[in-house]
C-alpha cells in the first residue's frame, strides 16, 4: 500500500454496478463515474476523514494513481462522509 502525503486522500472505489437499483442491466461499455469509495490512506495534513471512512468526492479532481480502482484526491475535493449505515 502507498502512504499518502500532504493533503492527499487515497480512495478505493466501490465496485462497478452490473445493474441499476431498478433492475436494468448495464452493458460493459457503460462507464458511469464512480464517486463513492472507502478511504485507504490519508496524508498528515488531512483532518476531516480517516482510513475506513466511506466518502463522496468530486469526480473532476482525481489525480493519477497506481491502481485503476484507487483514486487520489485532495481533501478539499471531499464532499461528504457517510454516517454509519
N, C-alpha and C positions, 0 to 999 in steps of 0.2 A: 504494500500500500504506500502511497505517496503522502507525505505530510504537507499540508497547505501552509503558505506563508502570507504575511501581511494581512490584508482584509479579504482573502480568498476563501471560498467555501466550495468544497468538492461534494457534489450531489449525485447519488446513484439513482438514475431514472426508474420509474415504475415500468414494468414490462409493457410492451405494446399490446393493445387490446385486440382480440380477434373478432369481437362483436360489440355493438353498441349496447347500452343498458336496455334499449327497446328490443333487442334481439336481432338487429340487422348485422349480418356477417360482413366484415371488411375484407377487401382484397389485399394481397401482398403489396401492391403498389400504392395503397393508401398511406400517405405519410403525414399524419397529423402531428403537430408539435406537442411534445411531452413537456409539461411544465410543473409536474409534481414529482417529488423524489425524497429519498432519505439522505440526510447529511452524513457523509462518511468521514470528513476531516475538515477542520477549521484552522485558520491562521490565528496567530496570537492577538491580533487586533479585533477579532470578531467577538462581539458581546451579546448578540441577540439570539443566537442558536447554539446548540451543542450537538455532537455526534449522536445519531439515533433519532433526531427530530425529523418529522415529516413536514416538508415545506412546499410552498408555492413560490415560484420565481418568475422573473421577467425573461421571456424566451430570447429577446434580441441582444442580450448582453453576455451570452455564453462564450467562453474562451476555449482555445484548443485544449484537448485532453488526451490522455494516454489510453483511453478506453471509450468505445462508441456509446456505452451505456452510462458513462460518467460525464457530467458537465462541470465546468468550473465557472463560478460567477463571483462577482464582488458582493460584499454584504449588502450594499445599497440596492442590489437587484432583487433581494428577497422581498416578496410581497406579503407573506404571512406564514405563520407556524400553525399547523393543525393541532387542535386540542385532542386529548385522549378520546378515541372513538370507541 
